[in-house]
């Protein structure tokens, strides 16, 4: 398998843990749906020539609400090919919902 396929397979194996992380962010969240096609690995900057490493990100929705969104991220080892570490999961973009013509924090 390619590094991307291995990363994706690992994330899918740990879907429940990631859903629980999202649920912990807001008591109104009952379920999380992940957009596996949105997965990206990119280099992150920190103002130095060597950069800040690599980050794996992907998006999702909550409670089967089409107009909802969040982004999760995992820092990766400097090669960008490592498997995500569930202990280092980050909410890159908070849970938002589209209403009244704009995206608002889900409350």
C-alpha positions in Angstrom: 0.0 0.0 0.0 1.0 3.6 -0.6 1.7 5.8 2.5 -1.6 7.6 1.8 -3.5 4.3 1.6 -1.9 3.2 4.9 -2.8 6.5 6.6 -6.4 6.3 5.4 -6.8 2.7 6.4 -5.5 3.5 9.9 -7.9 6.5 10.3 -10.8 4.3 9.2 -9.8 1.7 11.8 -10.0 4.4 14.4 -13.1 6.2 13.3 -14.9 5.6 16.6 -12.1 7.2 18.6 -12.1 10.3 16.3 -15.9 10.5 16.5 -15.7 10.4 20.3 -13.1 13.3 20.1 -15.6 15.4 18.0 -18.5 14.5 20.4 -16.3 15.7 23.3 -16.1 19.1 21.7 -19.8 19.9 22.0 -22.6 18.1 24.0 -25.0 18.5 21.1 -22.9 16.4 18.8 -24.4 12.9 18.6 -22.5 11.6 15.6 -19.7 12.5 13.2 -19.3 11.7 9.5 -15.9 11.9 8.0 -15.1 13.0 4.4 -12.2 10.6 3.7 -11.8 12.1 0.2 -10.8 15.4 1.8 -7.7 13.9 3.5 -4.5 15.9 2.7 -0.9 15.8 3.9 0.9 19.1 3.7 4.0 20.8 5.0 3.3 23.4 7.7 5.4 26.5 8.2 6.7 28.0 11.4 8.8 30.9 10.0 12.1 28.9 9.7 13.7 27.7 6.5 13.2 24.0 7.5 9.5 24.5 8.2 7.4 23.1 10.9 6.9 19.5 9.7 3.9 17.9 8.2 0.2 17.8 9.0 -2.5 15.4 7.9 -6.0 17.0 7.8 -9.5 16.0 6.8 -13.0 17.3 7.1 -16.3 16.0 8.4 -19.8 16.8 9.4 -21.9 16.3 12.5 -25.3 14.8 13.2 -25.8 14.1 9.5 -26.3 17.8 8.9 -25.2 18.5 5.4 -24.5 22.2 6.2 -22.1 21.4 9.1 -18.3 21.2 9.0 -15.2 20.6 11.1 -11.5 19.8 10.3 -9.3 17.4 12.2 -5.5 17.4 12.0 -2.7 15.1 13.0 1.0 16.2 13.1 3.2 13.7 11.3 6.8 12.9 11.4 9.0 15.0 9.2 8.7 12.7 6.2 5.0 13.1 6.0 4.5 9.4 5.5 4.0 8.3 9.1 0.8 7.0 10.6 -1.3 9.6 12.6 -1.0 9.4 16.4 -4.5 9.5 18.0 -3.0 11.1 21.1 -2.0 14.2 19.0 -5.4 14.8 17.3 -6.3 18.5 16.9 -9.5 20.3 16.0 -8.1 22.5 13.2 -11.4 24.2 12.5 -14.1 24.1 15.1 -17.5 22.7 14.4 -19.5 25.1 12.3 -22.9 25.2 10.8 -24.2 27.2 7.8 -27.1 29.5 8.7 -28.3 33.0 7.8 -25.9 33.1 4.9 -22.7 32.4 6.9 -20.7 29.8 8.8 -21.2 30.0 12.6 -19.8 28.1 15.5 -22.2 25.3 16.4 -23.8 26.0 19.7 
